[in-house]
Amino acid sequence: MSGKENMEDHELAELGKKYENILSKDPESNTFSLLANVLYRQGKTDKAIGVLIRGLGYNKNNVTARFLLGKIYYERWMINQAKKEMEKVLQYSPQNLQAAKLLSQIYRSEDKWDKALQTLSVAYSFHSSDENVVVEMKEIKKEISKKEAKLSKQVFETPSGSRKIKGIEIDDSSKNEEVYTETMANLYIEQGQYDKAREVLEKIFTNETERNLAIEKLEETKLNKMNLTAELSSRE
């Protein structure tokens, strides 16, 4: 082991003692997130998880701690737990780019491409200069287009409750029925048609909590884009 590594281990150990001493005097201190990070860097992951869970019991809005806990869960393939933590991180801090990227990756692994795109779209409103986000969004949109094209083909070829006209099957079950998707909502958002986007979101989410969260993120996106436009106009 090099002298530099020895020095780092020594410094981490000293920091760990310092933070443990603070927490022994004040268990509700936000210092727990610093201690957990030290333990994580030392490879003491189980201890880090314990410190994070206890600390979040007192400080549920600590975004740094939630992100670290979600990251550890993700590294351990505890995907559901990781997803819950990253969703909470973005609930408290929608501009957290790393959380948005990780959560988007989880949604893609679950084949929830609309949610993956929505998550990155919100992050993009805060980080419009990040080229990686743009690239990821393009990849997701391309995948969504492929899946929608494939689904349309399947519905046309093997419809349910259909009738035939000159060898072409027509699906009567979908007549006069409008389909609402998150992709549609995101397209309205990109076009600045926020009222239509809100209408779509209200129809998509039947769960009141999810619906309110989606609309809240929409309003944040709208506000950020308006502020960005105003800023650009003032520069001109």
C-alpha positions in Angstrom: 0.0 0.0 0.0 1.4 3.4 -1.0 2.1 6.3 1.5 -0.8 8.2 -0.1 -3.2 5.4 0.5 -2.0 5.1 4.1 -2.5 8.8 4.6 -6.0 8.6 3.1 -7.0 5.7 5.4 -5.6 7.5 8.4 -7.5 10.7 7.5 -10.8 8.8 7.0 -10.3 7.0 10.3 -9.8 10.4 12.1 -12.9 11.9 10.3 -14.9 8.9 11.3 -14.0 9.3 15.0 -14.8 13.0 14.8 -18.3 12.4 13.3 -19.0 9.6 15.7 -18.2 11.9 18.6 -20.6 14.5 17.3 -23.4 12.0 16.8 -22.9 10.6 20.2 -23.7 14.0 21.7 -26.4 14.8 19.2 -28.0 11.8 17.5 -30.2 14.1 15.4 -27.3 15.9 13.8 -27.0 15.9 10.0 -23.4 14.8 10.5 -24.6 11.2 10.0 -24.4 11.7 6.2 -20.7 12.6 6.5 -20.0 9.6 8.7 -21.9 7.3 6.3 -19.8 8.6 3.4 -16.6 7.9 5.4 -17.8 4.3 6.2 -18.7 3.8 2.5 -15.3 5.0 1.3 -13.7 2.6 3.9 -15.7 -0.3 2.4 -17.8 -0.6 5.5 -21.0 -0.6 3.5 -23.3 -2.4 6.0 -22.4 0.1 8.8 -22.9 2.9 6.3 -26.5 1.7 5.6 -27.2 1.4 9.3 -26.0 5.0 9.9 -28.0 6.3 7.0 -31.3 4.6 8.0 -31.0 5.8 11.6 -30.1 9.3 10.5 -32.9 9.6 8.0 -35.3 8.8 10.8 -34.4 12.2 12.2 -33.6 14.0 9.0 -35.8 12.6 6.2 -35.1 15.6 3.9 -31.4 15.0 3.8 -30.9 14.6 0.1 -27.2 13.7 0.3 -27.9 10.8 2.6 -30.8 9.6 0.5 -28.7 9.7 -2.6 -25.9 7.7 -1.0 -28.3 5.1 0.4 -30.0 4.7 -3.0 -26.6 4.4 -4.7 -25.5 1.7 -2.3 -28.8 -0.2 -2.8 -28.3 0.1 -6.6 -24.8 -1.3 -6.3 -26.1 -4.2 -4.4 -28.9 -4.8 -7.0 -31.6 -3.9 -4.5 -33.4 -2.1 -7.3 -36.7 -1.5 -5.7 -35.1 0.1 -2.7 -32.8 2.2 -4.9 -35.7 3.4 -7.0 -37.7 4.5 -3.9 -34.7 6.5 -2.6 -34.0 8.2 -5.9 -37.6 9.1 -6.3 -37.5 10.8 -2.9 -34.3 12.6 -3.7 -35.9 14.1 -6.8 -39.0 14.9 -4.8 -37.0 17.1 -2.5 -34.4 18.1 -5.1 -35.7 17.9 -8.7 -32.4 19.4 -10.0 -30.3 16.5 -8.8 -28.8 15.3 -12.1 -27.1 12.2 -10.8 -30.3 11.0 -9.1 -32.2 11.6 -12.3 -29.8 9.7 -14.4 -29.7 6.7 -12.0 -33.5 6.7 -11.7 -33.9 6.9 -15.5 -31.6 3.9 -15.8 -33.7 2.0 -13.4 -36.9 2.8 -15.3 -35.3 1.7 -18.6 -34.3 -1.6 -17.0 -38.0 -2.0 -16.1 -39.0 -1.1 -19.6 -40.7 2.1 -18.4 -39.4 4.3 -21.1 -42.0 7.0 -20.7 -41.0 7.5 -17.0 -37.3 7.4 -17.9 -37.9 10.2 -20.4 -40.0 12.3 -18.1 -37.3 12.0 -15.3 -34.6 13.2 -17.7 -36.8 15.9 -19.1 -37.2 17.5 -15.7 -33.5 17.2 -15.0 -32.8 18.8 -18.4 -34.8 21.9 -17.5 -32.1 22.5 -14.8 -29.1 21.3 -16.8 -29.8 22.3 -20.4 -26.1 22.6 -21.2 -25.4 18.9 -20.3 -24.8 17.2 -23.6 -25.0 13.7 -22.0 -28.6 14.3 -20.9 -29.5 15.4 -24.5 -27.9 12.2 -25.9 -29.7 10.0 -23.4 -33.1 11.7 -24.1 -32.6 11.1 -27.8 -31.9 7.4 -27.2 -35.0 7.0 -25.1 -37.2 8.8 -27.6 -35.8 6.5 -30.3 -36.6 3.5 -28.2 -40.1 4.7 -27.5 -40.8 5.3 -31.2 -39.7 1.8 -32.0 -41.9 0.3 -29.3 -44.9 2.4 -30.3 -44.4 1.4 -34.0 -44.2 -2.3 -33.0 -47.3 -2.0 -30.8 -49.2 -0.3 -33.6 -48.3 -3.0 -36.0 -49.3 -5.8 -33.6 -52.7 -4.1 -32.9 -53.3 -3.7 -36.6 -52.3 -7.3 -37.5 -54.1 -9.1 -34.6 -56.8 -6.8 -33.2 -59.3 -7.8 -30.6 -63.0 -7.4 -31.4 -62.4 -6.4 -35.0 -64.2 -6.5 -38.3 -62.8 -7.0 -41.9 -63.3 -4.7 -44.8 -61.8 -5.9 -48.0 -59.3 -8.1 -46.1 -58.2 -5.3 -43.8 -59.1 -5.6 -40.1 -60.5 -2.6 -38.3 -60.5 -2.5 -34.5 -63.9 -1.2 -33.4 -63.0 -1.4 -29.7 -60.8 1.7 -29.9 -63.3 3.8 -32.0 -63.8 7.3 -30.5 -61.3 6.4 -27.7 -58.3 8.7 -27.3 -55.1 7.2 -25.9 -53.1 9.2 -23.4 -49.4 8.5 -22.7 -46.5 10.1 -20.9 -44.8 10.4 -24.3 -47.7 12.6 -25.4 -47.4 14.7 -22.2 -43.7 15.2 -22.8 -44.2 16.3 -26.4 -46.7 18.9 -25.2 -44.1 20.1 -22.6 -41.4 20.4 -25.2 -43.8 22.4 -27.4 -44.7 24.7 -24.4 -48.3 23.5 -24.4 -48.4 23.1 -20.6 -52.2 23.1 -20.2 -52.5 20.2 -22.6 -49.6 18.4 -20.8 -51.4 18.8 -17.5 -54.7 17.5 -19.0 -52.8 14.4 -20.2 -51.1 13.8 -16.8 -54.4 14.1 -15.0 -55.8 11.3 -17.2 -52.7 9.1 -17.0 -52.3 9.0 -13.2 -55.3 7.7 -11.3 -53.4 7.7 -8.1 -53.8 11.1 -6.5 -50.3 11.2 -5.0 -48.6 10.3 -8.3 -50.8 12.7 -10.2 -50.0 15.6 -7.9 -46.3 14.8 -8.0 -46.3 14.7 -11.8 -48.2 18.0 -12.0 -45.8 19.6 -9.5 -42.8 18.6 -11.6 -44.6 20.0 -14.7 -45.1 23.3 -13.0 -41.4 23.3 -11.9 -40.4 22.6 -15.5 -42.7 25.4 -16.8 -41.2 27.9 -14.3 -37.6 26.9 -15.1 -38.1 27.2 -18.8 -39.8 30.6 -18.4 -36.9 31.8 -16.2 -34.4 30.5 -18.7 -36.2 32.3 -21.6 -36.3 35.5 -19.6 -32.6 35.2 -18.8 -31.7 34.7 -22.4 -33.9 37.6 -23.5 -32.2 39.9 -20.9 -28.8 38.9 -22.3 -29.8 39.8 -25.8 
